[in-house]
Amino acid sequence: MQIESHTVDELYNASEPELYSLLGVYGAGISADPSKVLSEGRRGAFWGEPPALMGGEGGRDTFRHEKFQEWAKAFLAQWATELRKAICEDKKLRQQFENSAYAAVGMMVSWVVTSITTNVPSLAGATGLLLVLAVIVVKSGIAAFCQKLSTIGDINS
């Protein structure tokens, strides 16, 4: 999977609600360039009627979609067991993060994507989803992401 640095940078600068809205888009099976989906979402492309625009940082519009965020939570709940193994229990990934306090964000995103594709091969083809998920993990930190994942639970159990 080719990870474009400009896409990682744009996603990294998105707000948490925007990232979870994007994750919901990809959890629903949509595949497109994440930065393009983010841009379209900020312009109101996913509403029947455009919502009243909320001012974001620097005057940009924000992409916050409650239903997509619900889909993101459902996706995380469905895949919680596999994601725990791939992210929370991957000692090599944790070691890389601990030893690389000054690593570039793009490199850290690549490590998360690699761990997920290695441990959860059925998600390997979902490139947009993996990229958004990896940015969420890097931005929040592994421990915080794993804590959030444990509160969502596993709907398969």
C-alpha positions as CSV (number, residue, x, y, z in Angstrom):
1,M,0.0,0.0,0.0
2,Q,1.5,3.3,-1.1
3,I,1.0,5.9,1.7
4,E,1.0,9.5,0.3
5,S,2.5,12.0,2.8
6,H,0.2,14.8,1.8
7,T,-2.8,12.5,2.6
8,V,-1.4,11.5,5.9
9,D,-0.7,15.1,6.8
10,E,-4.3,16.2,5.8
11,L,-5.8,13.3,7.8
12,Y,-3.5,14.0,10.8
13,N,-4.8,17.6,10.9
14,A,-8.4,16.5,10.8
15,S,-10.4,16.6,14.1
16,E,-11.4,13.4,15.9
17,P,-15.1,13.7,14.9
18,E,-13.9,14.0,11.3
19,L,-11.7,11.0,11.5
20,Y,-14.4,8.9,13.1
21,S,-16.9,10.1,10.4
22,L,-14.3,9.0,7.8
23,L,-13.8,5.7,9.5
24,G,-17.6,5.2,9.3
25,V,-17.6,5.9,5.6
26,Y,-14.9,3.2,5.0
27,G,-16.5,0.8,7.5
28,A,-19.6,1.0,5.3
29,G,-17.5,-0.3,2.4
30,I,-17.0,2.9,0.5
31,S,-13.6,3.1,-1.2
32,A,-12.1,6.4,-2.4
33,D,-9.1,8.6,-1.6
34,P,-9.4,9.6,2.1
35,S,-8.4,13.2,1.5
36,K,-11.0,13.5,-1.2
37,V,-13.7,12.1,1.0
38,L,-12.7,14.4,3.8
39,S,-12.8,17.4,1.5
40,E,-16.2,16.4,0.1
41,G,-17.6,15.8,3.6
42,R,-16.5,19.2,4.6
43,R,-18.4,20.7,1.7
44,G,-21.6,18.8,2.8
45,A,-21.5,16.1,0.1
46,F,-23.0,13.4,2.3
47,W,-26.2,15.2,3.3
48,G,-29.5,15.4,1.4
49,E,-29.5,19.1,2.1
50,P,-26.2,20.7,3.2
51,P,-26.1,21.3,6.9
52,A,-25.6,24.6,8.5
53,L,-21.8,24.8,8.2
54,M,-19.9,24.7,11.5
55,G,-16.7,26.9,11.5
56,G,-13.6,24.8,12.0
57,E,-10.1,25.8,12.8
58,G,-8.9,28.5,10.5
59,G,-12.4,28.9,9.0
60,R,-12.5,25.5,7.4
61,D,-15.8,23.6,7.5
62,T,-15.9,20.4,9.5
63,F,-17.0,17.0,8.4
64,R,-19.0,15.6,11.4
65,H,-21.6,13.1,10.6
66,E,-23.3,11.3,13.5
67,K,-24.5,8.3,11.4
68,F,-21.0,7.7,10.0
69,Q,-19.6,7.9,13.6
70,E,-22.1,5.3,14.6
71,W,-21.0,3.1,11.7
72,A,-17.4,3.6,12.9
73,K,-18.2,2.4,16.4
74,A,-20.0,-0.6,14.9
75,F,-17.0,-1.4,12.7
76,L,-14.6,-1.1,15.7
77,A,-16.9,-3.3,17.8
78,Q,-17.2,-5.9,15.0
79,W,-13.4,-6.0,14.5
80,A,-12.4,-5.4,18.2
81,T,-10.8,-8.8,18.8
82,E,-8.7,-8.7,15.6
83,L,-7.7,-5.0,16.1
84,R,-6.7,-5.7,19.7
85,K,-4.3,-8.4,18.5
86,A,-3.0,-6.2,15.7
87,I,-2.5,-3.0,17.6
88,C,-2.8,-3.4,21.3
89,E,-1.0,-6.8,21.7
90,D,1.6,-6.3,19.0
91,K,4.8,-6.0,21.0
92,K,6.9,-5.1,18.0
93,L,4.5,-2.2,17.1
94,R,4.6,-0.9,20.7
95,Q,8.4,-1.2,20.8
96,Q,8.7,0.8,17.6
97,F,6.5,3.5,19.0
98,E,8.4,3.6,22.3
99,N,11.8,3.7,20.6
100,S,10.8,6.3,18.1
101,A,9.6,9.3,19.9
102,Y,10.7,11.6,17.1
103,A,9.6,9.4,14.1
104,A,7.7,11.0,11.3
105,V,3.9,10.6,11.4
106,G,4.0,8.9,8.0
107,M,6.4,6.3,9.3
108,M,4.3,5.6,12.4
109,V,1.1,5.3,10.2
110,S,3.0,2.8,8.0
111,W,3.9,0.7,11.1
112,V,0.2,0.6,12.2
113,V,-1.0,-0.3,8.6
114,T,1.7,-3.1,8.4
115,S,0.6,-4.5,11.8
116,I,-3.0,-4.6,10.8
117,T,-2.5,-6.1,7.4
118,T,-0.2,-8.7,8.9
119,N,-2.5,-9.7,11.7
120,V,-5.9,-9.1,10.0
121,P,-5.3,-10.0,6.3
122,S,-9.0,-9.7,5.5
123,L,-8.7,-5.9,6.0
124,A,-5.6,-5.7,3.8
125,G,-7.5,-4.5,0.7
126,A,-9.3,-1.7,2.5
127,T,-6.7,0.9,1.9
128,G,-8.7,4.0,2.8
129,L,-10.0,2.4,5.9
130,L,-6.5,1.3,7.0
131,L,-5.1,4.7,6.5
132,V,-7.8,6.4,8.5
133,L,-7.6,3.9,11.3
134,A,-3.8,4.1,11.4
135,V,-4.0,7.9,11.7
136,I,-6.5,7.6,14.5
137,V,-4.2,5.2,16.3
138,V,-1.1,7.5,15.8
139,K,-2.9,10.7,16.7
140,S,-4.5,9.3,19.9
141,G,-1.7,7.0,20.9
142,I,-1.8,3.2,21.1
143,A,-2.8,3.1,24.8
144,A,-5.6,5.6,24.3
145,F,-6.9,3.9,21.2
146,C,-6.8,0.5,23.0
147,Q,-8.7,2.0,25.9
148,K,-11.4,3.3,23.6
149,L,-11.5,0.0,21.8
150,S,-12.1,-1.8,25.1
151,T,-15.0,0.5,25.9
152,I,-16.7,-0.2,22.6
153,G,-16.6,-3.9,23.3
154,D,-17.0,-6.8,20.9
155,I,-20.4,-7.4,19.4
156,N,-19.3,-10.9,18.4
157,S,-19.0,-12.1,22.0
